[in-house]
Amino acid sequence: MSPVLKTILLLVISNTFMLTAWYLHLNVKWLDGKSFILASILSWGIAFFEYQFHIPANRIGNTIFSLAQLQIIQVGMSLLIFIPFSVFVMKTPLKWDYFVASLLIVLAAYLIFRNPIGEVING
């Protein structure tokens, strides 16, 4: 598998765990009225798995992408996973803002990736 594909696949998995760790406790009924500490422990337990995918993704991706490119990929993955997560898991309505935000992320990706990888812009 190519480093590009590995990086993207690992970031998809990582972001799925990340969003679950950050937001699922808001939608878990048995946590209603429970302490913040319990929700934090649950979230940190899930986040542990996020790091098991995110760190290798960054280490592999760093061999072929610039830091800015890795960050844009990360943000794009986060948004692509957030939209279905919020609609299907958290039951929030789909808004046109999500599409506008997605277009802005695509624009950001274009701006970051339009120069050859690793090229420094002098100016």
C-alpha positions in Angstrom: 0.0 0.0 0.0 1.4 3.4 -0.9 2.4 5.9 1.9 -0.3 8.3 0.7 -3.1 5.7 1.0 -1.7 4.5 4.3 -1.7 8.0 5.7 -5.2 8.8 4.6 -6.6 5.4 5.8 -4.9 5.8 9.2 -6.3 9.4 9.5 -9.8 8.2 8.6 -9.6 5.6 11.4 -8.0 8.1 13.8 -10.6 10.8 13.2 -13.4 8.3 13.7 -12.0 7.5 17.2 -11.3 11.2 17.8 -14.9 12.3 17.1 -16.3 9.4 19.1 -14.0 10.4 22.1 -15.0 14.0 21.9 -18.7 13.8 21.3 -20.2 10.4 22.0 -20.5 11.0 25.7 -22.9 13.8 25.0 -25.3 11.3 23.4 -24.9 8.3 25.9 -28.0 8.2 28.0 -26.5 6.2 30.8 -24.0 9.0 31.3 -26.7 11.6 31.9 -26.3 13.0 35.4 -23.0 11.2 35.9 -19.8 13.0 36.8 -17.6 14.7 34.4 -14.8 12.4 35.6 -16.6 9.3 34.3 -17.2 10.9 30.9 -13.5 12.1 30.8 -12.2 8.6 31.6 -14.5 7.1 28.9 -13.3 9.7 26.4 -9.6 9.2 27.2 -10.0 5.5 26.9 -11.4 6.0 23.3 -8.8 8.6 22.6 -6.0 6.1 23.4 -7.0 4.2 20.2 -7.1 7.4 18.2 -3.5 8.0 19.0 -2.6 4.5 17.9 -3.6 5.5 14.4 -2.9 9.2 14.4 0.8 9.0 15.4 1.7 6.4 12.6 -0.3 8.4 10.1 1.7 11.5 10.9 5.0 9.6 10.9 4.3 8.0 7.5 2.7 11.1 6.1 5.6 13.3 7.1 7.8 11.4 4.7 5.8 12.6 1.7 3.8 15.6 2.8 4.7 18.9 4.4 3.5 19.8 7.8 0.9 22.1 6.4 -0.3 19.5 4.0 -0.7 16.9 6.8 -2.7 19.4 8.8 -5.0 20.2 5.8 -5.6 16.5 5.3 -6.3 16.1 9.0 -8.9 18.9 9.0 -10.5 17.6 5.8 -10.8 14.1 7.2 -12.2 15.6 10.4 -14.9 17.5 8.5 -15.7 14.5 6.2 -16.2 12.3 9.3 -17.9 14.9 11.4 -20.8 15.4 9.0 -22.1 11.8 8.9 -21.2 11.4 12.6 -23.3 14.4 13.6 -26.2 13.5 11.4 -26.4 9.7 12.0 -24.9 9.3 15.5 -25.8 12.6 17.2 -29.0 13.0 15.2 -28.4 16.7 14.3 -30.0 18.0 11.1 -27.8 18.4 8.0 -27.2 22.1 7.4 -26.1 24.0 4.2 -23.2 25.4 6.4 -21.6 21.9 6.3 -21.4 22.1 2.5 -20.0 25.7 2.6 -17.4 24.6 5.2 -16.5 21.6 3.0 -16.0 23.9 0.0 -13.7 26.1 2.1 -11.7 23.1 3.2 -11.4 22.1 -0.5 -10.1 25.6 -1.3 -7.6 25.4 1.6 -6.4 22.0 0.3 -6.0 23.5 -3.1 -4.0 26.4 -1.8 -1.7 24.1 0.3 -1.3 21.4 -2.4 -0.9 23.6 -5.5 2.9 23.9 -5.0 5.1 20.8 -5.3 5.5 19.0 -2.0 8.2 20.6 0.1 8.6 23.7 -2.0 9.2 26.8 0.1 7.6 30.0 -1.1 9.9 33.0 -0.8 8.4 36.3 -0.4 
